[in-house]
Amino acid sequence: MESSIPKNIIVIGAGIVGISTALWLQRDGHSVTLIDKEGPAAGASFGNAGVLASGSLVPVTVPGLLGKAPKMLFNPNQPLFLKWTYLPKLIPFLFKYLKHANANSVERISKGLSQLLHDAPDQHLALANGTGAEEYIDLADYMFGYINEEAFMSDHFGWDVRKRGGVSFVKMNAKDLGEYDVNLKGRFGFGVQCKNHGRIKDPGAYILSLSKQFVANGGTISIKDVSNFEIEDGHCKSIITSEGKFVADTYVLTTGAWSGAWADALGVTVPLESERGYHIEFVNPSITLRSPLMVVAGKFVVNSMNGRLRCAGVIEFGGLNNPPAKAPIKLLKKQMAELFPDLTYDRIDEWMGHRPATADSLPVIGVSPNAYNIFMGYGHHHVGLSGGPKTGRWLAKLAVGAPLNVDLSAYAADRQI
Ligand SMILES: Cc1cc2nc3c(=O)[nH]c(=O)nc-3n(C[C@H](O)[C@H](O)[C@H](O)COP(=O)(O)OP(=O)(O)OC[C@H]3O[C@@H](n4cnc5c(N)ncnc54)[C@H](O)[C@@H]3O)c2cc1C
């Protein structure tokens, strides 16, 4: 990437999307300040399941969801939760979100996801190259465990979508699974091995390592809460923060689930919500999995990380400000005890975070319709760790007006959904 005139650029939000954008801009010779209200990896990028999910082309909103969701909400053994007091605020979003639970929308969404995700492991390798953070990247398969073959067959809709999207996978019976990884022996009746995936062995430490390199190369990381943009005649003059105004040539907004606060000011038509997710982590576990594992019946992921076994999942609608709930953690613990009754460990750590969920399951990536010098990259749902580096690479080109031979219209901020 080359651009002739170095610019002063402020990137707001130091999750995986923000740090990726900042590093690619820095490599292009620009002066970059990365602002975060808490510091690097304070949001969803810290606690996710760590899967580089290059084949995750199926959104949550699949045909049949409308019939299933209400029953799931009343069953504490299902991974869908709602803070009922939040429902009135949620209804307008839900209306638009559930509109996409049909085959045509899924096909369109999967194309947008494929463009973003298909080369996720390579994008991470390119991002981390020479930073020291390479040590956290592990090229691995992504395994799916089913109770039996019948359960796999009843999930054919998603596998047909993946197949059309070019995802390469191999079906396995119980014996194959046990030979693939002794830790899977006897746990599932059927499975699927997805190739060309990967994992980050500690997402929080990975981002901190990338951030350290960004600072070592002259970048600035600043802890401030951004509250507004000062826009005049289609130009952003400054941003307002907890410590006053800051001025740059160009601004990039990568604030994940918190980005909705500025939608109206920035001309964004895509509704955004937090899909709260949880993890429990078994410290010093007796089991190390060869590859990340999706436990399909419970819709949660189990992944081995440095010295820990992380189990992540659950969708809870409850907004950005409500405290974590107990029921999702209880469910994850119960499911793990059932799946790995032989697991031993020193202690369990717990976490809740906010997936940035747009109403049509595709992120917002591109320029603000209201200010030519504000660019945005947020709304990556369940796949932001995977798609963050590529989003950052695209944003780094857009922000300096460099040519980008990619059709980003699926991610436009003012798309009609
Ligand atoms: C349980 C769970 C499991 C997941 N598993 C996976 C997975 O296996 N693979 C995958 O690809 N994805 C996964 N995801 C999704 C992924 O974690 C997110 O999509 C991704 O981390 C979003 O990154 P981000 O940089 O957009 O946002 P974040 O990481 O949330 O970063 C946003 C940053 O903006 C900052 N910020 C917010 N407001 C302001 C403000 N006003 N001023 C300054 N700073 C501000 C925050 O402090 C935060 O640091 C999972 C998510 C969850 C919750």
The ligand as an SDF file (V2000), in Angstrom:
LIG
                    3D

 53 58  0  0  0  0  0  0  0  0999 V2000
  -18.5880  -14.9270   23.4820 C   0  0  0  0  0  0  0  0  0  0  0  0
  -18.0380  -14.4450   22.1600 C   0  0  0  0  0  0  0  0  0  0  0  0
  -17.3820  -15.3410   21.3360 C   0  0  0  0  0  0  0  0  0  0  0  0
  -16.8780  -14.9030   20.0980 C   0  0  0  0  0  0  0  0  0  0  0  0
  -16.1360  -15.7760   19.3380 N   0  0  0  0  0  0  0  0  0  0  0  0
  -15.5860  -15.3510   18.1750 C   0  0  0  0  0  0  0  0  0  0  0  0
  -14.7410  -16.1950   17.4270 C   0  0  0  0  0  0  0  0  0  0  0  0
  -14.4480  -17.3250   17.8260 O   0  0  0  0  0  0  0  0  0  0  0  0
  -14.2450  -15.7550   16.2480 N   0  0  0  0  0  0  0  0  0  0  0  0
  -14.5390  -14.5040   15.7740 C   0  0  0  0  0  0  0  0  0  0  0  0
  -14.1000  -14.1690   14.6800 O   0  0  0  0  0  0  0  0  0  0  0  0
  -15.2900  -13.6340   16.5030 N   0  0  0  0  0  0  0  0  0  0  0  0
  -15.8110  -14.0340   17.6780 C   0  0  0  0  0  0  0  0  0  0  0  0
  -16.5880  -13.1750   18.4290 N   0  0  0  0  0  0  0  0  0  0  0  0
  -16.8970  -11.8450   17.8980 C   0  0  0  0  0  0  0  0  0  0  0  0
  -15.7380  -10.8840   18.0470 C   0  0  0  0  0  0  0  0  0  0  0  0
  -15.1960  -10.9650   19.3390 O   0  0  0  0  0  0  0  0  0  0  0  0
  -16.2000   -9.4480   17.7570 C   0  0  0  0  0  0  0  0  0  0  0  0
  -16.9300   -9.3970   16.5500 O   0  0  0  0  0  0  0  0  0  0  0  0
  -14.9920   -8.5310   17.6270 C   0  0  0  0  0  0  0  0  0  0  0  0
  -14.1460   -8.6660   18.7510 O   0  0  0  0  0  0  0  0  0  0  0  0
  -15.4010   -7.0740   17.4690 C   0  0  0  0  0  0  0  0  0  0  0  0
  -14.2070   -6.3250   17.4340 O   0  0  0  0  0  0  0  0  0  0  0  0
  -14.2480   -4.7470   17.4350 P   0  0  0  0  0  0  0  0  0  0  0  0
  -12.8470   -4.2870   17.3150 O   0  0  0  0  0  0  0  0  0  0  0  0
  -15.2250   -4.2850   16.4060 O   0  0  0  0  0  0  0  0  0  0  0  0
  -14.9120   -4.3500   18.8310 O   0  0  0  0  0  0  0  0  0  0  0  0
  -14.3800   -4.4540   20.3370 P   0  0  0  0  0  0  0  0  0  0  0  0
  -13.3590   -5.4960   20.4990 O   0  0  0  0  0  0  0  0  0  0  0  0
  -15.5880   -4.5320   21.2010 O   0  0  0  0  0  0  0  0  0  0  0  0
  -13.6400   -3.0680   20.5470 O   0  0  0  0  0  0  0  0  0  0  0  0
  -14.3170   -1.8510   20.6130 C   0  0  0  0  0  0  0  0  0  0  0  0
  -13.4670   -0.9000   21.4500 C   0  0  0  0  0  0  0  0  0  0  0  0
  -14.0550    0.3980   21.3820 O   0  0  0  0  0  0  0  0  0  0  0  0
  -13.8550    1.0250   22.6250 C   0  0  0  0  0  0  0  0  0  0  0  0
  -14.8370    2.1230   22.7580 N   0  0  0  0  0  0  0  0  0  0  0  0
  -16.1820    1.9940   22.7820 C   0  0  0  0  0  0  0  0  0  0  0  0
  -16.7490    3.2100   22.9240 N   0  0  0  0  0  0  0  0  0  0  0  0
  -15.7540    4.1170   22.9820 C   0  0  0  0  0  0  0  0  0  0  0  0
  -15.7270    5.5350   23.1470 C   0  0  0  0  0  0  0  0  0  0  0  0
  -16.8450    6.2600   23.2850 N   0  0  0  0  0  0  0  0  0  0  0  0
  -14.5070    6.1500   23.1620 N   0  0  0  0  0  0  0  0  0  0  0  0
  -13.3680    5.4400   23.0460 C   0  0  0  0  0  0  0  0  0  0  0  0
  -13.3490    4.0890   22.9110 N   0  0  0  0  0  0  0  0  0  0  0  0
  -14.5240    3.4370   22.8770 C   0  0  0  0  0  0  0  0  0  0  0  0
  -14.0650   -0.0960   23.6420 C   0  0  0  0  0  0  0  0  0  0  0  0
  -13.4560    0.2060   24.8860 O   0  0  0  0  0  0  0  0  0  0  0  0
  -13.4340   -1.2880   22.9280 C   0  0  0  0  0  0  0  0  0  0  0  0
  -12.0760   -1.4860   23.3280 O   0  0  0  0  0  0  0  0  0  0  0  0
  -17.0840  -13.5640   19.6680 C   0  0  0  0  0  0  0  0  0  0  0  0
  -17.7260  -12.6650   20.5370 C   0  0  0  0  0  0  0  0  0  0  0  0
  -18.1830  -13.0870   21.7740 C   0  0  0  0  0  0  0  0  0  0  0  0
  -18.8250  -12.0850   22.6970 C   0  0  0  0  0  0  0  0  0  0  0  0
  1  2  1  0
  2  3  1  0
  2 52  2  0
  3  4  2  0
  4  5  1  0
  4 50  1  0
  5  6  2  0
  6  7  1  0
  6 13  1  0
  7  8  2  0
  7  9  1  0
  9 10  1  0
 10 11  2  0
 10 12  1  0
 12 13  2  0
 13 14  1  0
 14 15  1  0
 14 50  1  0
 15 16  1  0
 16 17  1  0
 16 18  1  0
 18 19  1  0
 18 20  1  0
 20 21  1  0
 20 22  1  0
 22 23  1  0
 23 24  1  0
 24 25  2  0
 24 26  1  0
 24 27  1  0
 27 28  1  0
 28 29  2  0
 28 30  1  0
 28 31  1  0
 31 32  1  0
 32 33  1  0
 33 34  1  0
 33 48  1  0
 34 35  1  0
 35 36  1  0
 35 46  1  0
 36 37  1  0
 36 45  1  0
 37 38  2  0
 38 39  1  0
 39 40  1  0
 39 45  2  0
 40 41  1  0
 40 42  2  0
 42 43  1  0
 43 44  2  0
 44 45  1  0
 46 47  1  0
 46 48  1  0
 48 49  1  0
 50 51  2  0
 51 52  1  0
 52 53  1  0
M  END
$$$$
